[in-house]
Amino acid sequence: MTQQQQRIAVHDGNREPVFLSPEEMAVMAGAVFPLAERVNGAAGEAFDFGAWFARFRERESAAGLGEPLPTHLKLEGADAFEAVIPWEQLADAAVQFALAGSPLPKNGPIRLYVPNGSSECLNVKSIVACRFLRDEARRGEASYGFKRTFSADDLRIKKP
């Protein structure tokens, strides 16, 4: 599947995920701008994460009426990278979805930039899933790293 055809899985609570293309997400956000407006030296086209989320929430409101705002955004990359970002740090977040009018040639289908976040991880590339988390106990700094999966054999104690 090409990056243009890839869809991002958007998970909100216990509801079934919604699958959106980067282009659908950009249209939903309502406006596109040069990424360099928020991230010095960055190329490409982006949309405002907050504007997109507000319209996504409006669209999905029948299913989540009255649900509180998320406390965190969890992003999952195609390369098994994961990041959990506190919601309040996403105010200036931008989602890159195109470069010179075409789908991202690498690091796509979308990439999130958080210019004013607390983490050294300024951006998350190759995003294939977004999860809105509601967990007050997890407030604080962003966390990130590569997902590690273990097999049953990996967990068994090996005796010499």
C-alpha positions as CSV (number, residue, x, y, z in Angstrom):
1,M,0.0,0.0,0.0
2,T,1.5,3.4,-0.9
3,Q,1.6,6.2,1.6
4,Q,-1.0,8.0,-0.4
5,Q,-3.4,5.1,0.1
6,Q,-2.4,4.6,3.8
7,R,-5.0,5.5,6.3
8,I,-4.4,6.5,9.9
9,A,-6.4,4.6,12.6
10,V,-7.9,7.1,15.0
11,H,-9.0,5.5,18.3
12,D,-11.2,7.3,20.8
13,G,-12.2,5.4,23.9
14,N,-14.0,2.1,23.4
15,R,-15.5,3.0,20.0
16,E,-14.4,1.4,16.8
17,P,-11.4,3.1,15.2
18,V,-12.0,5.6,12.4
19,F,-9.6,5.3,9.4
20,L,-8.7,8.5,7.6
21,S,-6.3,9.4,4.8
22,P,-3.9,12.2,5.4
23,E,-5.8,14.2,2.8
24,E,-9.1,13.6,4.6
25,M,-7.5,14.8,7.8
26,A,-6.2,18.0,6.2
27,V,-9.6,18.8,4.6
28,M,-11.3,18.1,8.0
29,A,-8.9,20.6,9.7
30,G,-10.2,23.3,7.4
31,A,-6.9,25.0,6.6
32,V,-3.4,24.1,5.4
33,F,-0.3,26.1,5.9
34,P,3.5,25.9,5.2
35,L,5.0,23.8,8.1
36,A,7.9,26.4,8.3
37,E,5.4,28.8,9.9
38,R,5.6,26.7,13.1
39,V,8.9,24.8,12.7
40,N,11.9,26.8,11.5
41,G,13.5,25.3,8.4
42,A,10.9,22.6,8.0
43,A,9.4,22.0,4.5
44,G,6.0,20.7,3.5
45,E,2.4,21.4,4.1
46,A,0.7,20.9,7.4
47,F,-2.6,21.4,9.3
48,D,-3.3,22.4,12.9
49,F,-3.7,19.4,15.1
50,G,-6.2,21.3,17.4
51,A,-8.4,22.4,14.5
52,W,-8.5,18.9,13.2
53,F,-9.3,17.4,16.5
54,A,-12.2,19.9,17.1
55,R,-13.7,19.0,13.8
56,F,-13.1,15.2,14.3
57,R,-14.9,15.5,17.7
58,E,-17.8,17.4,16.1
59,R,-18.1,14.7,13.4
60,E,-18.0,11.9,15.9
61,S,-20.0,13.7,18.6
62,A,-23.0,11.4,18.4
63,A,-20.8,8.6,19.7
64,G,-19.0,10.6,22.4
65,L,-21.4,13.2,23.5
66,G,-20.3,14.8,26.8
67,E,-17.0,12.9,26.9
68,P,-14.2,14.9,28.5
69,L,-11.1,16.1,26.5
70,P,-8.3,13.6,26.4
71,T,-5.4,13.9,28.8
72,H,-2.9,12.5,26.3
73,L,-2.3,11.7,22.7
74,K,-0.6,8.4,22.0
75,L,0.9,8.1,18.6
76,E,2.1,4.9,17.0
77,G,4.6,4.8,14.2
78,A,5.0,2.2,11.4
79,D,8.5,1.6,12.8
80,A,7.1,0.5,16.2
81,F,7.9,3.9,17.7
82,E,5.4,5.2,20.3
83,A,5.0,8.6,21.9
84,V,2.6,9.7,24.6
85,I,2.1,13.5,24.7
86,P,0.2,15.4,27.4
87,W,-2.8,17.1,25.8
88,E,-1.9,20.6,27.1
89,Q,1.4,20.5,25.1
90,L,-0.4,20.1,21.8
91,A,-1.7,23.7,21.5
92,D,0.8,24.6,18.7
93,A,1.1,21.1,17.2
94,A,1.2,20.7,13.5
95,V,0.6,17.7,11.3
96,Q,2.7,17.4,8.2
97,F,0.9,15.5,5.5
98,A,2.5,16.6,2.2
99,L,5.7,17.8,0.7
100,A,5.5,20.0,-2.4
101,G,1.8,19.0,-2.8
102,S,2.5,15.3,-2.8
103,P,2.2,12.6,0.0
104,L,5.3,12.4,2.2
105,P,7.9,10.4,0.3
106,K,9.3,9.1,3.6
107,N,8.4,9.4,7.3
108,G,4.7,9.4,6.4
109,P,1.8,9.0,6.0
110,I,1.8,11.8,8.6
111,R,4.2,13.4,11.0
112,L,3.4,15.4,14.1
113,Y,5.5,18.3,15.2
114,V,5.2,19.7,18.8
115,P,7.2,22.9,18.8
116,N,6.5,23.9,22.4
117,G,6.4,20.5,24.1
118,S,8.5,19.4,27.1
119,S,10.1,16.5,25.3
120,E,13.3,16.5,23.3
121,C,11.2,14.4,20.8
122,L,10.0,17.4,18.8
123,N,8.3,15.2,16.2
124,V,6.9,11.8,15.6
125,K,7.3,10.4,12.1
126,S,5.5,7.6,10.2
127,I,2.3,7.8,12.2
128,V,-0.2,5.1,11.5
129,A,-2.4,5.3,14.6
130,C,-3.6,8.0,17.0
131,R,-5.2,7.2,20.4
132,F,-6.9,9.7,22.6
133,L,-6.2,8.7,26.2
134,R,-8.1,9.8,29.3
135,D,-6.0,9.1,32.3
136,E,-5.5,11.8,34.9
137,A,-2.8,9.7,36.7
138,R,-0.4,10.0,33.7
139,R,-0.2,13.8,33.6
140,G,3.3,15.2,33.1
141,E,6.1,14.9,30.6
142,A,5.9,13.3,27.2
143,S,7.2,9.8,26.9
144,Y,8.5,8.0,23.9
145,G,10.4,5.0,22.6
146,F,10.3,1.9,20.5
147,K,7.7,-0.6,21.4
148,R,9.2,-3.9,22.5
149,T,7.3,-7.0,22.1
150,F,8.3,-10.2,23.9
151,S,7.5,-13.8,23.0
152,A,6.8,-16.4,25.7
153,D,10.3,-17.8,25.1
154,D,11.8,-14.4,25.7
155,L,10.2,-14.3,29.2
156,R,11.3,-17.7,30.3
157,I,14.3,-17.8,32.6
158,K,17.1,-19.6,30.8
159,K,19.4,-21.6,33.0
160,P,23.0,-22.2,32.0
